[in-house]
Amino acid sequence: MVNEEFISQLSLQIGLTALIAYMGCIVYDLAKESKAGRFGTFVMFGALGLGVFGFMIKGILNHLLSP
């Protein structure tokens, strides 16, 4: 059965995925316009990836540590 909690969880997952993809497009555009090169682009995407990874780890830890 579809309830409010299911819809909220699904919309959160879809919204966050879309936001991360949009941020990836922004980082790509910034790297291209600034002529960052391969290493600079790698560093920019690495920083974005670490932020996303940290957010995922936070969610996993909250799930594991909640009573």
mmCIF file of the N, C-alpha and C atoms, coordinates in Angstrom:
data_MODEL
# 
_entry.id   MODEL 
# 
loop_
_atom_site.group_PDB 
_atom_site.id 
_atom_site.type_symbol 
_atom_site.label_atom_id 
_atom_site.label_alt_id 
_atom_site.label_comp_id 
_atom_site.label_asym_id 
_atom_site.label_entity_id 
_atom_site.label_seq_id 
_atom_site.pdbx_PDB_ins_code 
_atom_site.Cartn_x 
_atom_site.Cartn_y 
_atom_site.Cartn_z 
_atom_site.occupancy 
_atom_site.B_iso_or_equiv 
_atom_site.pdbx_formal_charge 
_atom_site.auth_seq_id 
_atom_site.auth_comp_id 
_atom_site.auth_asym_id 
_atom_site.auth_atom_id 
_atom_site.pdbx_PDB_model_num 
ATOM 1   N N  . MET A 1 1  ? 0.842  -1.185 0.000   1.00 0.00 ? 1  MET A N  1 
ATOM 2   C CA . MET A 1 1  ? 0.000  0.000  0.000   1.00 0.00 ? 1  MET A CA 1 
ATOM 3   C C  . MET A 1 1  ? 0.885  1.246  0.000   1.00 0.00 ? 1  MET A C  1 
ATOM 4   N N  . VAL A 1 2  ? 0.483  2.231  -0.763  1.00 0.00 ? 2  VAL A N  1 
ATOM 5   C CA . VAL A 1 2  ? 1.239  3.467  -0.871  1.00 0.00 ? 2  VAL A CA 1 
ATOM 6   C C  . VAL A 1 2  ? 0.763  4.423  0.217   1.00 0.00 ? 2  VAL A C  1 
ATOM 7   N N  . ASN A 1 3  ? 1.700  4.800  1.088   1.00 0.00 ? 3  ASN A N  1 
ATOM 8   C CA . ASN A 1 3  ? 1.357  5.756  2.132   1.00 0.00 ? 3  ASN A CA 1 
ATOM 9   C C  . ASN A 1 3  ? 2.256  6.984  2.020   1.00 0.00 ? 3  ASN A C  1 
ATOM 10  N N  . GLU A 1 4  ? 2.070  7.918  2.929   1.00 0.00 ? 4  GLU A N  1 
ATOM 11  C CA . GLU A 1 4  ? 2.804  9.178  2.882   1.00 0.00 ? 4  GLU A CA 1 
ATOM 12  C C  . GLU A 1 4  ? 4.301  8.969  3.088   1.00 0.00 ? 4  GLU A C  1 
ATOM 13  N N  . GLU A 1 5  ? 4.672  8.044  3.943   1.00 0.00 ? 5  GLU A N  1 
ATOM 14  C CA . GLU A 1 5  ? 6.080  7.784  4.206   1.00 0.00 ? 5  GLU A CA 1 
ATOM 15  C C  . GLU A 1 5  ? 6.785  7.237  2.963   1.00 0.00 ? 5  GLU A C  1 
ATOM 16  N N  . PHE A 1 6  ? 6.123  6.338  2.246   1.00 0.00 ? 6  PHE A N  1 
ATOM 17  C CA . PHE A 1 6  ? 6.692  5.773  1.021   1.00 0.00 ? 6  PHE A CA 1 
ATOM 18  C C  . PHE A 1 6  ? 6.893  6.852  -0.034  1.00 0.00 ? 6  PHE A C  1 
ATOM 19  N N  . ILE A 1 7  ? 5.904  7.709  -0.205  1.00 0.00 ? 7  ILE A N  1 
ATOM 20  C CA . ILE A 1 7  ? 6.003  8.779  -1.201  1.00 0.00 ? 7  ILE A CA 1 
ATOM 21  C C  . ILE A 1 7  ? 7.107  9.761  -0.823  1.00 0.00 ? 7  ILE A C  1 
ATOM 22  N N  . SER A 1 8  ? 7.221  10.077 0.455   1.00 0.00 ? 8  SER A N  1 
ATOM 23  C CA . SER A 1 8  ? 8.278  10.986 0.912   1.00 0.00 ? 8  SER A CA 1 
ATOM 24  C C  . SER A 1 8  ? 9.654  10.389 0.667   1.00 0.00 ? 8  SER A C  1 
ATOM 25  N N  . GLN A 1 9  ? 9.821  9.137  0.996   1.00 0.00 ? 9  GLN A N  1 
ATOM 26  C CA . GLN A 1 9  ? 11.120 8.471  0.805   1.00 0.00 ? 9  GLN A CA 1 
ATOM 27  C C  . GLN A 1 9  ? 11.478 8.396  -0.674  1.00 0.00 ? 9  GLN A C  1 
ATOM 28  N N  . LEU A 1 10 ? 10.519 8.040  -1.509  1.00 0.00 ? 10 LEU A N  1 
ATOM 29  C CA . LEU A 1 10 ? 10.763 7.938  -2.944  1.00 0.00 ? 10 LEU A CA 1 
ATOM 30  C C  . LEU A 1 10 ? 11.106 9.303  -3.542  1.00 0.00 ? 10 LEU A C  1 
ATOM 31  N N  . SER A 1 11 ? 10.362 10.334 -3.175  1.00 0.00 ? 11 SER A N  1 
ATOM 32  C CA . SER A 1 11 ? 10.632 11.662 -3.715  1.00 0.00 ? 11 SER A CA 1 
ATOM 33  C C  . SER A 1 11 ? 11.972 12.199 -3.222  1.00 0.00 ? 11 SER A C  1 
ATOM 34  N N  . LEU A 1 12 ? 12.364 11.849 -1.996  1.00 0.00 ? 12 LEU A N  1 
ATOM 35  C CA . LEU A 1 12 ? 13.671 12.253 -1.490  1.00 0.00 ? 12 LEU A CA 1 
ATOM 36  C C  . LEU A 1 12 ? 14.782 11.599 -2.310  1.00 0.00 ? 12 LEU A C  1 
ATOM 37  N N  . GLN A 1 13 ? 14.655 10.319 -2.590  1.00 0.00 ? 13 GLN A N  1 
ATOM 38  C CA . GLN A 1 13 ? 15.669 9.615  -3.376  1.00 0.00 ? 13 GLN A CA 1 
ATOM 39  C C  . GLN A 1 13 ? 15.771 10.177 -4.789  1.00 0.00 ? 13 GLN A C  1 
ATOM 40  N N  . ILE A 1 14 ? 14.628 10.404 -5.423  1.00 0.00 ? 14 ILE A N  1 
ATOM 41  C CA . ILE A 1 14 ? 14.624 10.947 -6.785  1.00 0.00 ? 14 ILE A CA 1 
ATOM 42  C C  . ILE A 1 14 ? 15.164 12.368 -6.797  1.00 0.00 ? 14 ILE A C  1 
ATOM 43  N N  . GLY A 1 15 ? 14.742 13.176 -5.819  1.00 0.00 ? 15 GLY A N  1 
ATOM 44  C CA . GLY A 1 15 ? 15.197 14.564 -5.747  1.00 0.00 ? 15 GLY A CA 1 
ATOM 45  C C  . GLY A 1 15 ? 16.690 14.673 -5.507  1.00 0.00 ? 15 GLY A C  1 
ATOM 46  N N  . LEU A 1 16 ? 17.214 13.858 -4.600  1.00 0.00 ? 16 LEU A N  1 
ATOM 47  C CA . LEU A 1 16 ? 18.656 13.906 -4.329  1.00 0.00 ? 16 LEU A CA 1 
ATOM 48  C C  . LEU A 1 16 ? 19.466 13.419 -5.521  1.00 0.00 ? 16 LEU A C  1 
ATOM 49  N N  . THR A 1 17 ? 18.985 12.405 -6.196  1.00 0.00 ? 17 THR A N  1 
ATOM 50  C CA . THR A 1 17 ? 19.675 11.915 -7.393  1.00 0.00 ? 17 THR A CA 1 
ATOM 51  C C  . THR A 1 17 ? 19.714 12.996 -8.468  1.00 0.00 ? 17 THR A C  1 
ATOM 52  N N  . ALA A 1 18 ? 18.590 13.666 -8.657  1.00 0.00 ? 18 ALA A N  1 
ATOM 53  C CA . ALA A 1 18 ? 18.542 14.741 -9.649  1.00 0.00 ? 18 ALA A CA 1 
ATOM 54  C C  . ALA A 1 18 ? 19.449 15.899 -9.243  1.00 0.00 ? 18 ALA A C  1 
ATOM 55  N N  . LEU A 1 19 ? 19.492 16.234 -7.963  1.00 0.00 ? 19 LEU A N  1 
ATOM 56  C CA . LEU A 1 19 ? 20.348 17.317 -7.485  1.00 0.00 ? 19 LEU A CA 1 
ATOM 57  C C  . LEU A 1 19 ? 21.822 16.979 -7.684  1.00 0.00 ? 19 LEU A C  1 
ATOM 58  N N  . ILE A 1 20 ? 22.217 15.756 -7.392  1.00 0.00 ? 20 ILE A N  1 
ATOM 59  C CA . ILE A 1 20 ? 23.607 15.347 -7.575  1.00 0.00 ? 20 ILE A CA 1 
ATOM 60  C C  . ILE A 1 20 ? 23.979 15.362 -9.062  1.00 0.00 ? 20 ILE A C  1 
ATOM 61  N N  . ALA A 1 21 ? 23.072 14.902 -9.913  1.00 0.00 ? 21 ALA A N  1 
ATOM 62  C CA . ALA A 1 21 ? 23.336 14.949 -11.359 1.00 0.00 ? 21 ALA A CA 1 
ATOM 63  C C  . ALA A 1 21 ? 23.456 16.387 -11.846 1.00 0.00 ? 21 ALA A C  1 
ATOM 64  N N  . TYR A 1 22 ? 22.615 17.280 -11.328 1.00 0.00 ? 22 TYR A N  1 
ATOM 65  C CA . TYR A 1 22 ? 22.675 18.692 -11.701 1.00 0.00 ? 22 TYR A CA 1 
ATOM 66  C C  . TYR A 1 22 ? 23.985 19.317 -11.235 1.00 0.00 ? 22 TYR A C  1 
ATOM 67  N N  . MET A 1 23 ? 24.429 18.978 -10.028 1.00 0.00 ? 23 MET A N  1 
ATOM 68  C CA . MET A 1 23 ? 25.700 19.493 -9.532  1.00 0.00 ? 23 MET A CA 1 
ATOM 69  C C  . MET A 1 23 ? 26.854 18.969 -10.382 1.00 0.00 ? 23 MET A C  1 
ATOM 70  N N  . GLY A 1 24 ? 26.741 17.726 -10.860 1.00 0.00 ? 24 GLY A N  1 
ATOM 71  C CA . GLY A 1 24 ? 27.757 17.189 -11.759 1.00 0.00 ? 24 GLY A CA 1 
ATOM 72  C C  . GLY A 1 24 ? 27.827 17.982 -13.056 1.00 0.00 ? 24 GLY A C  1 
ATOM 73  N N  . CYS A 1 25 ? 26.677 18.357 -13.590 1.00 0.00 ? 25 CYS A N  1 
ATOM 74  C CA . CYS A 1 25 ? 26.652 19.182 -14.807 1.00 0.00 ? 25 CYS A CA 1 
ATOM 75  C C  . CYS A 1 25 ? 27.279 20.548 -14.553 1.00 0.00 ? 25 CYS A C  1 
ATOM 76  N N  . ILE A 1 26 ? 27.013 21.124 -13.386 1.00 0.00 ? 26 ILE A N  1 
ATOM 77  C CA . ILE A 1 26 ? 27.590 22.421 -13.040 1.00 0.00 ? 26 ILE A CA 1 
ATOM 78  C C  . ILE A 1 26 ? 29.109 22.310 -12.919 1.00 0.00 ? 26 ILE A C  1 
ATOM 79  N N  . VAL A 1 27 ? 29.596 21.273 -12.261 1.00 0.00 ? 27 VAL A N  1 
ATOM 80  C CA . VAL A 1 27 ? 31.040 21.083 -12.102 1.00 0.00 ? 27 VAL A CA 1 
ATOM 81  C C  . VAL A 1 27 ? 31.691 20.875 -13.469 1.00 0.00 ? 27 VAL A C  1 
ATOM 82  N N  . TYR A 1 28 ? 31.048 20.094 -14.333 1.00 0.00 ? 28 TYR A N  1 
ATOM 83  C CA . TYR A 1 28 ? 31.596 19.888 -15.671 1.00 0.00 ? 28 TYR A CA 1 
ATOM 84  C C  . TYR A 1 28 ? 31.685 21.209 -16.433 1.00 0.00 ? 28 TYR A C  1 
ATOM 85  N N  . ASP A 1 29 ? 30.639 22.013 -16.337 1.00 0.00 ? 29 ASP A N  1 
ATOM 86  C CA . ASP A 1 29 ? 30.626 23.304 -17.023 1.00 0.00 ? 29 ASP A CA 1 
ATOM 87  C C  . ASP A 1 29 ? 31.705 24.227 -16.465 1.00 0.00 ? 29 ASP A C  1 
ATOM 88  N N  . LEU A 1 30 ? 31.857 24.240 -15.145 1.00 0.00 ? 30 LEU A N  1 
ATOM 89  C CA . LEU A 1 30 ? 32.912 25.057 -14.536 1.00 0.00 ? 30 LEU A CA 1 
ATOM 90  C C  . LEU A 1 30 ? 34.296 24.601 -14.989 1.00 0.00 ? 30 LEU A C  1 
ATOM 91  N N  . ALA A 1 31 ? 34.504 23.307 -15.040 1.00 0.00 ? 31 ALA A N  1 
ATOM 92  C CA . ALA A 1 31 ? 35.804 22.788 -15.462 1.00 0.00 ? 31 ALA A CA 1 
ATOM 93  C C  . ALA A 1 31 ? 36.085 23.135 -16.922 1.00 0.00 ? 31 ALA A C  1 
ATOM 94  N N  . LYS A 1 32 ? 35.057 23.057 -17.751 1.00 0.00 ? 32 LYS A N  1 
ATOM 95  C CA . LYS A 1 32 ? 35.233 23.356 -19.176 1.00 0.00 ? 32 LYS A CA 1 
ATOM 96  C C  . LYS A 1 32 ? 35.507 24.838 -19.394 1.00 0.00 ? 32 LYS A C  1 
ATOM 97  N N  . GLU A 1 33 ? 34.749 25.704 -18.718 1.00 0.00 ? 33 GLU A N  1 
ATOM 98  C CA . GLU A 1 33 ? 34.910 27.147 -18.922 1.00 0.00 ? 33 GLU A CA 1 
ATOM 99  C C  . GLU A 1 33 ? 36.215 27.673 -18.339 1.00 0.00 ? 33 GLU A C  1 
ATOM 100 N N  . SER A 1 34 ? 36.688 27.056 -17.258 1.00 0.00 ? 34 SER A N  1 
ATOM 101 C CA . SER A 1 34 ? 37.923 27.526 -16.638 1.00 0.00 ? 34 SER A CA 1 
ATOM 102 C C  . SER A 1 34 ? 39.156 26.882 -17.242 1.00 0.00 ? 34 SER A C  1 
ATOM 103 N N  . LYS A 1 35 ? 38.950 25.979 -18.211 1.00 0.00 ? 35 LYS A N  1 
ATOM 104 C CA . LYS A 1 35 ? 40.050 25.252 -18.853 1.00 0.00 ? 35 LYS A CA 1 
ATOM 105 C C  . LYS A 1 35 ? 40.926 24.580 -17.799 1.00 0.00 ? 35 LYS A C  1 
ATOM 106 N N  . ALA A 1 36 ? 40.285 23.824 -16.919 1.00 0.00 ? 36 ALA A N  1 
ATOM 107 C CA . ALA A 1 36 ? 40.962 23.213 -15.787 1.00 0.00 ? 36 ALA A CA 1 
ATOM 108 C C  . ALA A 1 36 ? 41.878 22.066 -16.199 1.00 0.00 ? 36 ALA A C  1 
ATOM 109 N N  . GLY A 1 37 ? 41.671 21.474 -17.342 1.00 0.00 ? 37 GLY A N  1 
ATOM 110 C CA . GLY A 1 37 ? 42.476 20.339 -17.760 1.00 0.00 ? 37 GLY A CA 1 
ATOM 111 C C  . GLY A 1 37 ? 41.985 19.065 -17.094 1.00 0.00 ? 37 GLY A C  1 
ATOM 112 N N  . ARG A 1 38 ? 42.672 17.964 -17.400 1.00 0.00 ? 38 ARG A N  1 
ATOM 113 C CA . ARG A 1 38 ? 42.243 16.671 -16.860 1.00 0.00 ? 38 ARG A CA 1 
ATOM 114 C C  . ARG A 1 38 ? 42.386 16.596 -15.351 1.00 0.00 ? 38 ARG A C  1 
ATOM 115 N N  . PHE A 1 39 ? 43.538 17.041 -14.851 1.00 0.00 ? 39 PHE A N  1 
ATOM 116 C CA . PHE A 1 39 ? 43.777 16.931 -13.411 1.00 0.00 ? 39 PHE A CA 1 
ATOM 117 C C  . PHE A 1 39 ? 42.828 17.843 -12.630 1.00 0.00 ? 39 PHE A C  1 
ATOM 118 N N  . GLY A 1 40 ? 42.641 19.067 -13.096 1.00 0.00 ? 40 GLY A N  1 
ATOM 119 C CA . GLY A 1 40 ? 41.730 19.988 -12.419 1.00 0.00 ? 40 GLY A CA 1 
ATOM 120 C C  . GLY A 1 40 ? 40.299 19.480 -12.424 1.00 0.00 ? 40 GLY A C  1 
ATOM 121 N N  . THR A 1 41 ? 39.884 18.914 -13.544 1.00 0.00 ? 41 THR A N  1 
ATOM 122 C CA . THR A 1 41 ? 38.540 18.348 -13.623 1.00 0.00 ? 41 THR A CA 1 
ATOM 123 C C  . THR A 1 41 ? 38.411 17.158 -12.689 1.00 0.00 ? 41 THR A C  1 
ATOM 124 N N  . PHE A 1 42 ? 39.445 16.339 -12.615 1.00 0.00 ? 42 PHE A N  1 
ATOM 125 C CA . PHE A 1 42 ? 39.445 15.194 -11.701 1.00 0.00 ? 42 PHE A CA 1 
ATOM 126 C C  . PHE A 1 42 ? 39.331 15.663 -10.254 1.00 0.00 ? 42 PHE A C  1 
ATOM 127 N N  . VAL A 1 43 ? 40.057 16.714 -9.904  1.00 0.00 ? 43 VAL A N  1 
ATOM 128 C CA . VAL A 1 43 ? 39.997 17.236 -8.537  1.00 0.00 ? 43 VAL A CA 1 
ATOM 129 C C  . VAL A 1 43 ? 38.605 17.779 -8.232  1.00 0.00 ? 43 VAL A C  1 
ATOM 130 N N  . MET A 1 44 ? 38.012 18.494 -9.176  1.00 0.00 ? 44 MET A N  1 
ATOM 131 C CA . MET A 1 44 ? 36.678 19.062 -8.958  1.00 0.00 ? 44 MET A CA 1 
ATOM 132 C C  . MET A 1 44 ? 35.631 17.961 -8.785  1.00 0.00 ? 44 MET A C  1 
ATOM 133 N N  . PHE A 1 45 ? 35.677 16.956 -9.636  1.00 0.00 ? 45 PHE A N  1 
ATOM 134 C CA . PHE A 1 45 ? 34.731 15.852 -9.503  1.00 0.00 ? 45 PHE A CA 1 
ATOM 135 C C  . PHE A 1 45 ? 35.040 15.001 -8.275  1.00 0.00 ? 45 PHE A C  1 
ATOM 136 N N  . GLY A 1 46 ? 36.318 14.931 -7.905  1.00 0.00 ? 46 GLY A N  1 
ATOM 137 C CA . GLY A 1 46 ? 36.687 14.212 -6.689  1.00 0.00 ? 46 GLY A CA 1 
ATOM 138 C C  . GLY A 1 46 ? 36.096 14.871 -5.451  1.00 0.00 ? 46 GLY A C  1 
ATOM 139 N N  . ALA A 1 47 ? 36.140 16.200 -5.403  1.00 0.00 ? 47 ALA A N  1 
ATOM 140 C CA . ALA A 1 47 ? 35.556 16.920 -4.273  1.00 0.00 ? 47 ALA A CA 1 
ATOM 141 C C  . ALA A 1 47 ? 34.042 16.710 -4.222  1.00 0.00 ? 47 ALA A C  1 
ATOM 142 N N  . LEU A 1 48 ? 33.388 16.759 -5.385  1.00 0.00 ? 48 LEU A N  1 
ATOM 143 C CA . LEU A 1 48 ? 31.950 16.502 -5.426  1.00 0.00 ? 48 LEU A CA 1 
ATOM 144 C C  . LEU A 1 48 ? 31.655 15.074 -5.000  1.00 0.00 ? 48 LEU A C  1 
ATOM 145 N N  . GLY A 1 49 ? 32.452 14.123 -5.467  1.00 0.00 ? 49 GLY A N  1 
ATOM 146 C CA . GLY A 1 49 ? 32.259 12.727 -5.106  1.00 0.00 ? 49 GLY A CA 1 
ATOM 147 C C  . GLY A 1 49 ? 32.453 12.481 -3.618  1.00 0.00 ? 49 GLY A C  1 
ATOM 148 N N  . LEU A 1 50 ? 33.450 13.130 -3.017  1.00 0.00 ? 50 LEU A N  1 
ATOM 149 C CA . LEU A 1 50 ? 33.657 12.979 -1.577  1.00 0.00 ? 50 LEU A CA 1 
ATOM 150 C C  . LEU A 1 50 ? 32.479 13.531 -0.787  1.00 0.00 ? 50 LEU A C  1 
ATOM 151 N N  . GLY A 1 51 ? 31.910 14.632 -1.246  1.00 0.00 ? 51 GLY A N  1 
ATOM 152 C CA . GLY A 1 51 ? 30.733 15.184 -0.583  1.00 0.00 ? 51 GLY A CA 1 
ATOM 153 C C  . GLY A 1 51 ? 29.549 14.243 -0.655  1.00 0.00 ? 51 GLY A C  1 
ATOM 154 N N  . VAL A 1 52 ? 29.331 13.663 -1.813  1.00 0.00 ? 52 VAL A N  1 
ATOM 155 C CA . VAL A 1 52 ? 28.233 12.706 -1.994  1.00 0.00 ? 52 VAL A CA 1 
ATOM 156 C C  . VAL A 1 52 ? 28.487 11.457 -1.156  1.00 0.00 ? 52 VAL A C  1 
ATOM 157 N N  . PHE A 1 53 ? 29.732 10.978 -1.151  1.00 0.00 ? 53 PHE A N  1 
ATOM 158 C CA . PHE A 1 53 ? 30.092 9.801  -0.360  1.00 0.00 ? 53 PHE A CA 1 
ATOM 159 C C  . PHE A 1 53 ? 29.880 10.062 1.132   1.00 0.00 ? 53 PHE A C  1 
ATOM 160 N N  . GLY A 1 54 ? 30.263 11.230 1.603   1.00 0.00 ? 54 GLY A N  1 
ATOM 161 C CA . GLY A 1 54 ? 30.048 11.587 3.003   1.00 0.00 ? 54 GLY A CA 1 
ATOM 162 C C  . GLY A 1 54 ? 28.577 11.634 3.361   1.00 0.00 ? 54 GLY A C  1 
ATOM 163 N N  . PHE A 1 55 ? 27.763 12.141 2.455   1.00 0.00 ? 55 PHE A N  1 
ATOM 164 C CA . PHE A 1 55 ? 26.320 12.190 2.694   1.00 0.00 ? 55 PHE A CA 1 
ATOM 165 C C  . PHE A 1 55 ? 25.742 10.780 2.772   1.00 0.00 ? 55 PHE A C  1 
ATOM 166 N N  . MET A 1 56 ? 26.221 9.886  1.902   1.00 0.00 ? 56 MET A N  1 
ATOM 167 C CA . MET A 1 56 ? 25.732 8.506  1.935   1.00 0.00 ? 56 MET A CA 1 
ATOM 168 C C  . MET A 1 56 ? 26.167 7.796  3.211   1.00 0.00 ? 56 MET A C  1 
ATOM 169 N N  . ILE A 1 57 ? 27.403 8.007  3.629   1.00 0.00 ? 57 ILE A N  1 
ATOM 170 C CA . ILE A 1 57 ? 27.901 7.392  4.855   1.00 0.00 ? 57 ILE A CA 1 
ATOM 171 C C  . ILE A 1 57 ? 27.099 7.887  6.056   1.00 0.00 ? 57 ILE A C  1 
ATOM 172 N N  . LYS A 1 58 ? 26.760 9.177  6.070   1.00 0.00 ? 58 LYS A N  1 
ATOM 173 C CA . LYS A 1 58 ? 25.961 9.724  7.160   1.00 0.00 ? 58 LYS A CA 1 
ATOM 174 C C  . LYS A 1 58 ? 24.611 9.030  7.244   1.00 0.00 ? 58 LYS A C  1 
ATOM 175 N N  . GLY A 1 59 ? 23.974 8.807  6.112   1.00 0.00 ? 59 GLY A N  1 
ATOM 176 C CA . GLY A 1 59 ? 22.692 8.115  6.093   1.00 0.00 ? 59 GLY A CA 1 
ATOM 177 C C  . GLY A 1 59 ? 22.801 6.678  6.557   1.00 0.00 ? 59 GLY A C  1 
ATOM 178 N N  . ILE A 1 60 ? 23.853 6.005  6.134   1.00 0.00 ? 60 ILE A N  1 
ATOM 179 C CA . ILE A 1 60 ? 24.061 4.608  6.542   1.00 0.00 ? 60 ILE A CA 1 
ATOM 180 C C  . ILE A 1 60 ? 24.317 4.526  8.043   1.00 0.00 ? 60 ILE A C  1 
ATOM 181 N N  . LEU A 1 61 ? 25.159 5.417  8.565   1.00 0.00 ? 61 LEU A N  1 
ATOM 182 C CA . LEU A 1 61 ? 25.436 5.413  9.991   1.00 0.00 ? 61 LEU A CA 1 
ATOM 183 C C  . LEU A 1 61 ? 24.198 5.739  10.823  1.00 0.00 ? 61 LEU A C  1 
ATOM 184 N N  . ASN A 1 62 ? 23.402 6.677  10.350  1.00 0.00 ? 62 ASN A N  1 
ATOM 185 C CA . ASN A 1 62 ? 22.147 6.990  11.059  1.00 0.00 ? 62 ASN A CA 1 
ATOM 186 C C  . ASN A 1 62 ? 21.236 5.781  11.086  1.00 0.00 ? 62 ASN A C  1 
ATOM 187 N N  . HIS A 1 63 ? 21.180 5.057  9.988   1.00 0.00 ? 63 HIS A N  1 
ATOM 188 C CA . HIS A 1 63 ? 20.330 3.859  9.924   1.00 0.00 ? 63 HIS A CA 1 
ATOM 189 C C  . HIS A 1 63 ? 20.851 2.755  10.855  1.00 0.00 ? 63 HIS A C  1 
ATOM 190 N N  . LEU A 1 64 ? 22.154 2.563  10.865  1.00 0.00 ? 64 LEU A N  1 
ATOM 191 C CA . LEU A 1 64 ? 22.745 1.497  11.689  1.00 0.00 ? 64 LEU A CA 1 
ATOM 192 C C  . LEU A 1 64 ? 22.701 1.816  13.182  1.00 0.00 ? 64 LEU A C  1 
ATOM 193 N N  . LEU A 1 65 ? 22.851 3.076  13.545  1.00 0.00 ? 65 LEU A N  1 
ATOM 194 C CA . LEU A 1 65 ? 22.941 3.447  14.950  1.00 0.00 ? 65 LEU A CA 1 
ATOM 195 C C  . LEU A 1 65 ? 21.597 3.813  15.581  1.00 0.00 ? 65 LEU A C  1 
ATOM 196 N N  . SER A 1 66 ? 20.554 3.905  14.775  1.00 0.00 ? 66 SER A N  1 
ATOM 197 C CA . SER A 1 66 ? 19.245 4.264  15.345  1.00 0.00 ? 66 SER A CA 1 
ATOM 198 C C  . SER A 1 66 ? 18.652 3.048  16.063  1.00 0.00 ? 66 SER A C  1 
ATOM 199 N N  . PRO A 1 67 ? 17.996 3.294  17.192  1.00 0.00 ? 67 PRO A N  1 
ATOM 200 C CA . PRO A 1 67 ? 17.442 2.162  17.960  1.00 0.00 ? 67 PRO A CA 1 
ATOM 201 C C  . PRO A 1 67 ? 16.276 1.479  17.297  1.00 0.00 ? 67 PRO A C  1 
# 
